[in-house]
Structure formats: structure tokens, C-alpha cells
């Protein structure tokens, strides 16, 4: 993790330094004079040697002080603190429900493997995968928001419980529904791989019922790739979904990051990039430890 983090820091620093454009010109705008641009460069420390700028960047990472947003003047730490709760309010239920429902649906399909029901569900999931998430959002907002009036299409409040039970219901429901197709297909393949293993045939030969073989032995051994898939998706809950937060006007970190990209707000983009990389590394470490808990045969070295 240490060399990986060092590589991420160096990559982000040099990427923004040499390929991201001149921050002073971006801040100054088209009407800025050369003297104003030079003053901005001095203020940002861009005239310092590159190794000194790198040291300041590293120090900002470990002190959690990336300064202020160039566009709004708000402290980057304040942006994380105020936008992250909205993102987690939506994305944590999405991750939990899509994992649980995906495993249940995949187990049900694997149970009737090779049947007409199995083939029909695979055709339906293929069709669902072929439709853009944006289409589901637009149709869902029209049907459940404008036509039926069951849920609000946009809005957010200062109350966590109101947001969770009122404003987040429709985006969570749509995201979980869309995730059923890929998760069902993926997890079904995991279960079918385990069903064909020797230990399953041995269990059947000993008189173990099909239900016990599937829901006890197969499920536990198939959880390792499921955990891997969840670990890959887990960092995304801290960044949120750009489409969900934009179309439902959720003031989360995902929408803020998208705005920062559009405004070339480098401090916000750099902070999100580095901290998301660190978070991903710790999540991968946690997944490795969970492998041992799920399957005692796994040896950690």
C-alpha cells in the first residue's frame, strides 16, 4: 500500500502540473493581465521549484488541508464534511440492497438452472443491460414522480430521516432495480462455477439435499468473488453517482466533483482523487481479511 500510495501521489501531482493547464490562467480568466497572472502564480506557489511544490502537496494530503476551492472559496475539508453525508444517505442503501437482492436473485436462478425460467431471466437481464441508466432515471422520474406522484423528483433537507425516507427512496429504488440485471448474471456465474465442483458432487453422494448443498456449501464458497465485486463497488459509495446526484439535485460529493471538473477546480479534484485511492486500498485490504473469515482455506501471506 505504501508504494502504491506514493505512486498515486506522484501521478496526480505531475498530471495536474504538466497536463492540467496553468492554474493561474484558469483563475485569472480571459481578461487577466500578465501582471495579475504572475501575482496569482506567486500566491499559489507555482513559481517555486517542483520538488518544493511536491512537498507542499504531500503535506496537504497528510494534514487534510488542501486549501480552498478556487471557484467558491470554500475549504476543501468543509466540502467533504458537508457533501459526504448526502452521498452516503443514498449510496449505502443502494450498495446493501443491490448486494442482498443480487445474491438472492442469483441463487434463485441457479436453483432452476437450465430451465425455461433460467433462460428467460437471462434474456430479460440482457435486455435490461442494453438500456442506459439515464433512460431508467428519466422514465422513473416521469412514472413515479410526475404521473403517479408517489415520490419527489428533486429536493433535499437537513433532516437525515426525511432524506432517507422521502427524497432518497426513488433514486435508491431505481439504482437497485438497474443493478439487478448485471448482479444476477454475475453472481449466477459464481454459483454455477461452484455447483460443478467435486465437493458438491460428494455432498450429494452422501445424501445432502439440493437445498442444503446450494444454500450452505455453494453459497459460502461463492462469497469470495461476491466480496471482490462488492469491494470494487464500495469506493463508489463515497463518491456517489454523478447521474443520480445531478438528476435528483442531491447535494452530494459526486455532484460537487462533477462541478469541480467543469470549473477546473484543481484542489477539489486532487483531494477527491487521492483520498479515493487511499480508501480503495484500505477497502481491498479489508476484503483480503474477509476472504479468510469466509473461507478458512484461504492463506494470508
Steps between C-alpha positions, in 0.01 A plus 500: 500500500786741573662484153154507342410816691834656406433418135150654517635819661772539238263422215236749614757772571679482165177441307350824626831689481588425138173404331229683692564848366630805684296549820586869504349553154191300599450706815580829329261448212520629147519867601788463746817696430846334505572680826186358661580149379854529637362618835268200514787265419701649785205471737446133412871422523520397135829685454668279761714201390299188417640301793387770744154498344497120533588525868217749556263263317606202714467706816149605394401135458613388844372810679165486316545861399461554127416865544188649349303443183610730221144545380309559825768574759359230729756287682548158340464336840166671545388373158573141605334546838179655366454304174598149610195437729260557209696259281510231769127540571429389144791272411520281814140370462567447129807286568330297774179433308664428166735248662228323700245493218767406246612199706141390563403533132815321385443215746142463378608491136781256576251276677294467177809492276446372149125548514278726290481739795880523513526575127216752514659690787833510317327648194324760716821599677679534165230739381522696825877528464455643151309804628686802635465590867398847385189355335399330827541830686291700253223237478504444877471871573211535256312190619550513877549872541288688245235246396432303819633762741631243743845650554661843465721535195738752653575652836705455817474610861708526816324200659669165446179304561300717259764460232522124548126432502382772262754637255734200467232235441460548124873523410576198722214300348608579142867426565423166669265402218765579237766307694291181510582407140884510516516365856265211426701396196834540676408328827318224312827418321678484838242255638502284187880474516476371857211261423724311258777445757587157641400585857141563388482164325647335810240670722221377274642149505489509881132580489513875555187666360523737205384792713769442762770449240404823327419729793770378741798366308476678163393836642790523743764407245354736240515793741868568424438632146186673631712677762747596229221656295366687804850623586539638148167684530550619858722805427228625269259554790728773633509676165138438413338469162540806279172427319297439816625805687470726194152395385354483851675820619670321789775722649750216524869456435442352154321808372760724664779309326325534166466875556867517596599329174287741297655797681859364496497521880832320553514489884165319519586259217841418648359439848224272369744306282760439770262419784292270282819312409590466869149384581514241221824357638356462850184341363709248304693423818173443687375273222816290525442454872135407442607231254661313788185533712273376220724214389749357756692339213627841394854558626615859559870551432 
